[in-house]
Amino acid sequence: MNLARDIHRSAPVAGCCEQAGREGTSVAFLPVAFTVPMPPSVNHMFKNLPGRGRVKTDSYIDWQMSAKTAIRRQAVPSVSGRVMVNLGFELGVAGADIDNRIKALLDLLSVNADSKGNARGLGIIEDDSLVVSLTVCRLPPANGLAHVQIHPPRPTTAVFHPAFDGASGAWIFDAPIEEDMDDGDQLS
């Protein structure tokens, strides 16, 4: 089975799982997976300073630099168009909200420009407004990482599997099945 060939041959879902190739051609992208250090809570991203207004905190700036380095080391490719994003946060603090970690991470992945037109994010995805599906889970604390998976939009079945104690768990996604494959294999 040739995974790249089969993905190129598979039909796109409403034209959303393609990205522009050279000379106007479309190329389906493979799912992308990588890890970054745990993003700060949205409550710790900015602070208000008299005379300056709202500014990034030192911890947010430090995290951005560490996360950018981690992404570059993993050679994460950019994808264009609409995407599905799956996030898993290794949070050891029982009271920490997982939803407070999403903004920093999606802003880092997006192109996002400041008021002067300077790019703030890495451009892994074009814009977080193109995220059509977002799943998030709390993972067991291990290395204090955030796990990111980016997929092209496609019909997907996801099942949440809680840990034995119910304090964490993971979303498990079924791989799409391609019915028109000539060698009888399933795409996995």
N, C-alpha and C positions, 0 to 999 in steps of 0.2 A: 504494500500500500504506500502510495506517495502522498503524504499529508498536504504538502504545498499544492500539488496538482489537483487533488480532490477539493481543496478549499477554493482554488481558482475556478473549478468547474461547477461548484455548487451555486445555486441560484441565490441572489441577494434577497433579503427581506425588504420589500418596498424601497429598494435602492439605498438602504441605510448602512449596509455593512461593507460598502466599498469606499475606497479612498482614491483620490485622483492619482493616476500614474503618469508616466511621461506621454507627451503628445496627446492628451485628452483621454487616454485609456483609463480603465478602472482596475484597481487591484484590491482584492479582499485582504484584510489584515488578520493575522493570527492573534489570538488572545495574548495579552501582555501581562506578566506578573513580576512583581518586585517588592522589596521592603524598604522602609525608611524608619528613622528614629521616630518615636512617639511624638505626634504634634502636640503643641500646647493647647490647653483649653481655650476656647474663644474668650473666656474671662481674663486670660493672661496674655492676650495678643497685643493689646493696646493700652495706653494710659493717657490721661489728660494732663498736660503741662500748662501752667499759666503762661499766657503770651504766645504759646506755640500750638495749642489745641491738642488734638488726638495724634499720638505718635506710637510707633511700634516699640514694644518693650525689648530690652536686651535679650531676654530669653527667647522671644519670638525670632529676632534677627539671628541668634545663634542656631536655633532649630532650622531656619531656612537654609543657612549655609551648610549645616550638617546633612540635611535632607538632599539638597542639590548635589553635594559630593557623593552621597550614596547612590543616587539615581544615575549620575554620570559614570560611576564605577561599574554599575550593572549594565551599562550601555542600553538603557531603555529607549526604544524607538518612539518617535512621535506618530500619532495616528490622527486622521482628520475625519470630520463628520460626526455623526451621532454615535454615542457609545453607551455601553452598560458598564457600571462600576460596582465592584464588590470590595468592601473594606472590612478588615478584621483588626481590632485593636487589642494588644496584649496589655490589659489594664489590671494592675494588682490592687488598686484602691477600690474597695467595695462601693463607696459612694460616688465615684467618678462617673459622670454621664458620658456615654459614648458619642452622643450627638454633638457635644461641644468640641469634638476633635475633627469633624468633617470639613468645616470651612477652611481652616489653615491648609489642609491637605489638598482640597480641590483648587484653592487659589494658587498653590504652588504648581500644580499640574497644568493649569490653564495658562494661556498666553498673557491675559490680563495686562493692561497698560495703565500707568498712572495718568494724572491730568496733563502731564507734559509729553505723553506718548511713549515713555520708556517702559519696556517690558519688565514686569515684576515676576512673572512665573516662568517656568521652563518650556512651556509649549508642548508638553507631552500630549495634551488634548487641546483642541482649538479654544474652547470656551466651556465653562461649567454649565452654561445654559444648554449645551448639546448632550448633556447626560440625560438619557431617557429612562434609565432605571438605576436605582441605587439601593444596594443591600449592605447592611452593617451588622457586625456581630462583635461581641466581647469574647476574646480568646483567652485561654489560660495564660497567666503571666509567665513569661519565659525570659525573653531578652529585651523587653520594653520596646518592641517594634510595632509598626503599623504595616499590615500586609495589604497590597493593592493588586487587584486584577481588573484589567480593562478588556472588554469583549465587544465585538461588533453586535449591534442589535439583531437578535434572532429569537425564534421561539425557544424558550428555555423552561425547564422544570427545575425548581429549587426546593430542597427539603432542608429544614433546620434540624440539626442533630445536637441536642443539649448534652453537656457534660454530665457525668453521673450525679454530681451535686447540684446541677442546675444553675451554677453560678456563671457559666460560660457555655460556648458551643460554637458550631460552625455551620455555614450554609454549604450544602453540597449540590453542585449543579450537574445535571445530566448533559452529556455531550450530545450535540445534534446528530441525528441519524440521517445519512444520505441514502435515499432509496435507489438512485440511478447509478450506483457504482458498478463498474463492470467486473470487478474481481470478487464481489461478495463481501468485502470487508466493510466494517462500520467505521465512520470517522470517530476518532477518540482523542 
